[in-house]
Amino acid sequence: MEIQSLLLEMGEQRSTSSLFRLIVDRLSSFEEVSLARIWLIKEGDICSSCLMAEECPSRELCLHLVASAGSPVHDSADWGRIDGTFQRFPMGVRKVGHIAATGLPVVVESIPDDSKWIAHPEWARKEGINGFAGQPIQFHGEILGVLAVFTKTRIEKPALDILNIIANHTATALVNARAFEQIEDLKKQLEAENTYLREELVQASSYGGFIGRSLALQRIIQQIDLVAPTDANVLVQGESGTGKEVVARELHQRSNRSDNALVKVNCASVPKELFASEFFGHVKGAFTGAHANRVGKFGTANKGTLFLDEVGEIPLELQAQLLRVLQEGEYERIGEEKVRKVDVRIIAATNRDLQKEVEAGRFREDLYFRLNVFPITVPPLRARREDIAPLAEHFLKRSLQAMHRPALKFRPEQLQQLHGYDWPGNVRELQNVVERFAISSIAGARHVDLLNDLGDEVTPSPASLDCVDSDSVLTEEEMIRLQVRNIEKALERCNGKIYGPDGAANLLGIKPTTLSTRISKLNIRKKR
């Protein structure tokens, strides 16, 4: 009964350490067993200090002592330690290494009669040890390690049979315990990734899209607050770069599904041939290249939210497949006849006018109505200019923090530049411009023209703001005189220096070579 109880308990272990401890403790508790030990085959790790290094043939794999238990009679050493003399055995060396290398058991029925496998016969005599048996721990032909016992009595066949059974069960229990440990590790990794992603989502939801003071932005927030707690499908429309994905994330975060996944699919990037597999999944062997089961986006998003970005790019002939799951809440994986139920909230986004696409016959009307339960339109940045300055300041602060740069503020004229530009790329373009500004701040970007690469002169030069009325028109001669005066003031402030962070070129936001050319062309004399 004790053996049966041990075998049952072995199968219940969820970690290798608890499994090994159970086995050696229970074996050593038998009256006839003096010492029980388990070694596992692992990579060599202490080759330079190993006591058997000279006997090791390869210094690649060896046997690591992972568990030990026993009750010595005269030995003062702790037989539960795993860092003693026999903590490592090279493969093929001595009795334990021989068992691991050959897969064959080693049995010494009577140590007094046969001690060739015993390293210290005198130690065995003092401790009253009369027998030894070592069994390979094998699983499907692979040798994983060695289970060994030293006994007070002579080794008989019934004892060997029992040890063989325990070794076989040890192999199975070891594989299972390793699988449970791997699952636990993956679970912890997934929890860590989920925590990270949740933090990223919370951060992303406040990163740009919802920063501002315009009435248009307040209207969007009100719409989100209204529809987020429901399960209604939402269609988010707007130009590229306006922040449609941020709206989708905020809808999910404020919904009752926020504890579950928000799964994003860029519909424009899904090939026609893989559409069904991407959305609904497949089973292993369903088609060439299907080497493993795939859950699909709908399965992953079950109980959560599925964000269909660029939904207007789905080919007309594939839209019916999407419509079915939206209507019935059912789908089938490729290669599987089982009908699966799914509970998913759909948030779709597009920069197309889907109503016109329907009229042109490029988008199914029934699918459009399924998606367009609650429409939210994100206006372009040029239609909410009040948000430009807060967004720019926010992007600048975050960029500088990420680059470990000191704090920096925009000059009023720079904010005026940003405010006057039409931003065809919307918030995304603004973010890129500000990030470029932050990168160049190490060279004195405080005075650079933010939009010089875009070719848009939207405000007069800083010097002209002090002396020219906003409605006045200057002649060419007046513009030249103004430019000369501005350069002279910059040179005076910089003590005639052109190059470097404290030079006039940097103050004016132009290249030093450009400034030198203008000084020569305009016959400007540097004051000393």
N, C-alpha and C positions, 0 to 999 in steps of 0.2 A: 504493500500500500504506500510505503514511503516513496518508492521509486515512481509509482503512478502519480502521486501528488507532486513530485518534483517535475515530471514531464509536463503536467498540466500547468504548473506555475511558470515554467519556461516559456510556454506559448503565449502567456499573458504579458510578458515583458515588452516595454516600449522603448527601452534604451539598452545599448550594448553593455554599459557599465553595470546596470542593475542585473542584467542577465548573467554576466560573468560572476558577479558577487554571489548571486543566488546559487549557481552551480557549485563553486568551490566551497562555499559555506556548508551547503547541504551534504556534499560528498565527504568533507572532512568531519562532519558530525557522526558519520557511521563509525561504529566502534572499531572496525578492522582497518580503517583508513587513517594513516598518520598525516599525509600531506596531499593536497590536490592543487593542480596548477593548470593554467591555460595560457598558451602562446598563440599569437596571430602573426601571419605573414604580412610584413610591411616593408617599406623602403628603409635602407640603412640610414641611421641618423646620428650614431655616436661612434662611427668607425675609427676615428683617431684615438679614442679612449677605451674602446671595447677590449675586454680582457681576452677575447678570442679572435682578435684582429688577424693574428698571424695564421690562423687556421681558415680564415674566410677566403673562399675561392674567387669571389667577384666584387664584394663590397657594394652590392646593389640591393638585394633583398635579404632579409633575415627574419628570425622569429623574435617577436617582442613579447615579453612576459606582461600579461594584462590583468591577471588575477591569481592570487595565491592564498591558501588558508591551511592551517594545520596546528597541531599542539605538540611542541617539542617536549621531550622528557628531560634531556640534559643540555641541549643546545640553548645558549643564551640569546641567540638571534631571534628576531621577530619573523615568523614564517608567513606573515601576512604582507610583508614588504614586496615590492616588485622592482626594486632598484639594487638588488644584491648581485652576487657573482654570476648568477645564471639569468640575468635580465635580458640577455640577447644570446641567440644561437645562430650561427651562420647556417645557411642552407646546406644540408648534406653532412654537417659536422656533428659528431656524437649522436646520442640516441634520439634526441628531440629533432635535430636537424635531419637525421636519416629518415624519420617518419614523415616529415614535411616534404622532403625531396622525392621519396619513393611512393608515398601514399600507402605504405604498409605499416601495420602495427608493430611495436616492439614489446615483447613480453619477457620478463625475467621472473620465472615461476618461483625460484628460490635463490635469493642473493648469496647465501653462504655456499651454494653449490655452483652458481654461475654468476660471476661478478664482472664479466667483460664489459657490460654496458654501464657499470656503476663507477662514477668518477671517484667517489670517496667511500670505499667499502667499510672503512673503520667508522666513519660517521653513521653509516646505516646500522652497523652492529651496536654502537652505543645507544642509538635511538630505538632499537628493537624493530627495525624495518627489515622485513623478510622478502617482500615482493615488489615488483614494479610493472606497470602496464601503461603504455602510451598508445592512443588511438588518433588517427588523422581526423580532422574535422573537414568533411567533404560535402560539397553541394553541387549536384549535377556534374560530377567529375572534376570540379575545381577544388583544390586543396586550400582551405582558408586558414588552417592552423592546427594545433595539437592539444589534445586533452590528456593529461597524465595523472596517475595516482601512485603514491608509495603506500604499501600496505604492511600491516603488522603480521599478517598471516601469509601463508603460501598462496600464490595466485592459482585459482582453479578455473575450469572452463565456465561454470555458471557466472562467476564474477566477470569474466571477460565478455560474455554475452551481454550482461547488463551494461558494462562500460561502453560496448559498441552501440547499444541502443541509445544511451545517453549522448554519445558523440554525434550520432546521426541527428537526434533531436536538437542538439546544440547548433549544428549547421543550419537547420531550418529556422530555428529561433533567432540565430544571428542574422540571417538574411532579412527576416521580418523586422527585427529591431533596427537594422540599418535603414530599412525602407521607412519605418516610422520616424527615425531621426532625420532622414532626408526631407520627409514631409513636414516635420516640425520646423526644420531650417527654412524650407521654402515658405512655410506659413509666416514665420517671423520676418523673412525677407519681404513677403507680400504686404504684411502689415506695415513694415517700415516704408515700403514704396507707396502704399496707400496714404500713410500719414504725410509723406513728402508731397504726394500729388494733391492731397486736400489742402495743404498749406499753400502749394503753388496755385491752386484754383482760387483760394481766398485772396491770395496776393494778386493774381491775374485779374480778378474781378474788380480790383480797385486800381489797376494799372492803366491809366489813361482814359478808358472809355467812359467812366462815370466821374470824371473830374471836370468841373466846370460850373458855370452859373447860368447858362442860357435857359430860356423857357423851353426850348426844344429838348434839351437834356432832361429837364424836370418832367416833361411830358412822357419821355421814354421810361423813366423810373416809375412814374405813376402806373403806366401800362404794365410794367413788370410786376409791381406789387399787386395789381389787380388779377393777373392771370396765373402767376407763379404757383399759388396754392392749389390750383385746379389741375386736372389731367388733360386739359384741352391742348391739341396740337397748335403750335405757333409757327407762323411764317415770318421770318425776319428778312426784310428787304432793304437794300441800300447799295451805294457804290462800293467798290473795292477799297478796303482800308478804313472804313468808317467805324469798325468795331462790332461787327455782327456776332463774331464769336464770343466777345465779352458779354454781349447781351444774352447769348445762349447759356453761358456759364452762370451768369447771375440768375437766370430763370431756374436753372437746376438747383443752385445753392439755396434759393428761397422756396423751393418746392418741398413737398412731403417725401420726395425721393432722394433727397440730398445725401442720405446715408449709403445709397447705392451708387452704381457707376454712371458716369457721364461718358459715353462712348462717341467719339467723333469719326466720321467718315467723309473724306473728300471725294465726292461722287465723280468729279472730273478725272481723278487719277485711277479709277477702277476700270480695268480693261473689260470689254464686253464679254469675253470668254470666261472671265473669273467673277462676273457679277453675282451669280447665284451662290458661288462658294464663299465670296467675301461677305455677303449679307446673311446667308442662311447656313453656311458651313457644309461640310461633307464628311463622309466616313472613309476610313482607310481603304484604299484600293478602288475608290469610286471612279477614278479616271487616272490616266498616266500622270505621275507626279504626285498623286495623293498618298504620300508615304505615312501619314498619320491622321487621326481624326481632327477635325477642325470645328470649333463651336460656332463660329460666325458672329457677326456684329449684333444681330438680334438676340442671340443666346447670351452674349456677354452683357448686353444692356438690359436683360430681363429684370424687372422691378425698378429699373432706373430710367435714364434718358438717353435717346439716340439722337445725336446732332448730325443732320444731313447737310453738310456744307456744299455749296454750289449744286443744289438739287436740280437746277435747271439744265445741268449738263448730262443728266441720265438719258440715254437714247430712248426714243419713243417706243421701240419694240421691247424694251426691258421694263418699262414703267408698269405694265400689268402685273409683273411679279411682286413689285413693291406694293401695289394697290391691294392685292389679296391679303397680305399680312396686316395691312392697316385696317381693312374692313372686318376681317374675321379673327384677327389675333392668332392665326395659325400659320405654320410653315413646315416644310419638310427639308431635311438635309439631303444633299446630293448622294445618291446611292443608298438611301434609307427610306423605307415605306412608312415609318412611324410618323404620325402627325403630332407636332409639338405645339403646345400652347405658349404664348408669350405675352407679357404685360409690359409694354414699353410706351413711354411718352415721346412723341416726335417733335423735335424742333428743327425746322428746315431754314436754310439761308440761301439767298441768291442775289446776284447783282443784275439779274435780268428782270424784265417786266413779264411775269408769268401769264398775266392776263392776255398780253399781246402774243405770247408764245402759244397760248391755247387757240386764239383766233387764227394764228398762222398754221395750226395743225401740228405743231412741234411738241406740244405738251398735252397730255390727257386732261380733259376737263374734270372728270371724276376724281382724278388724283389731286388736281389743283384744289378742289373743294375740300378734300380730306386734309390737305396740308394747311389750307388757309382758313382754319377755324378762327384764329385770332391773329390778325396781321399787326406787325410792328415795323414801322419804317424808320430807319436810322438816317437822319439828314446828313448831307455832306458837311465837312468842316467849314466851308465858306458860307454855309447858311446858319452857322452858330459861332460867329467870330468872337463872341464873349468868352468862349471856352479856350481860345488859342493860347492866351497868356497863362492861365492856370495849368493847362496841359504842358506847355513848354517848360514852365518852372518845375513841374513835377518830373518830367523826363530828365531835365538837367540835374536835378538833385539825385535821382536814382543812378544816372550814368556816372556822375562824379563819385558817388559812394562805391559803386561797383569797381571803379578804376582806382580807388583809394587816392583820389585827388582832393585838394582843399575846396571848400565851398566857394561858389561863384554865382553871381547874380547877373542877369541880363541888364544892359543899359536901356534906358527908355527908348532910344532910337532903334535899338535892335528889336525890341518888342513891337515897335511900330512897323518895322520891316515885316515881321512875322504876321502881324495883323493885316497888312496890306496885300499879302500874297494870296492867290486863289486856292492853293493846295489841291491840285488835281488828284494827288495820291492820298489825300485826307490825313487822318491821324497817323497812319503808318509812315507817310512821307514826313510829317512833322517830327515824329520820333527819330527818323533817320537823320534829319537835318540837325536836330539838337544833339544827337549822339556824336555826330561829326564835329560839332562845335565843342563838345566836352573833350573829345580826343585832342583837338588842337589847342586846348586851354593851356597845355604845358608850355606852349610857345607864345602865350599872351593873347589868347583868342578873345579877350574881352573887347577888343576893338575891331574884330574882323567883320566883314560883310557876310552875314549868315547865308544870304541867298546868292552869293557871287557865282557859284557853280550852276545856278539855275537860270542865270541871265536876266533876272528881273530886278530892275532898279525901281523900288517902290517908294523910297523916301529920299529926300535930299541929303547931302553929306552933313555930318555933325556940325561943322563950322557954320554952314549956311543956315542952320536952324536958329541961330542966335541973331541973325541980321536980316533975314528975308521973310517977308510976310508970306503965309501959306498960299495966298491967291495971286501973288505977283509973278510976272514972267520976265526972265532975265534975257538980255541979248547975249550973243556969243562972246563979245568983248567983256561984258560984265561977268560972265561965267569964268573966263580965263583969269580976270582980276581976282575973283573970289577964290579960285583954285590956288593962285599964287599966294594970296594972303593966308590961306589955310595951311599950305606947306611951310611958309615962313614961320607961322605960329608953332607948328609941330617941331621944326628945327630949333626954334628958340627954347621950347620946353625941354628938348632933349639935348641941349647944349651943342647943337650942330652934329650930333651922332646919328648916322643913318642905319647902321647894321646892329643886330643884337636885340635881345628882349626889351632893352630900354632905349632902343633907337626910334627914330622918327617913322621909319617904314612900318614898324610893328604898331606904332601908335595910330598910323593912318590906315592900317589894315591892308597894305599892298606889299609887293615884293621889293626888297632893297634895290634890285637892279632897275625895276620900274621907276622907283622914286628918283634914282640917280639920273635916269634918262630925262625925266620931267624937269628936274632941277637944271640940267644942261640946256634943254629945249626952251625953257621959260626964262633963262638967264637969271636964275635966283642965286643970290649970294648968301652964303651961310654966315651968320653973325657970330663973331667970336667974343 
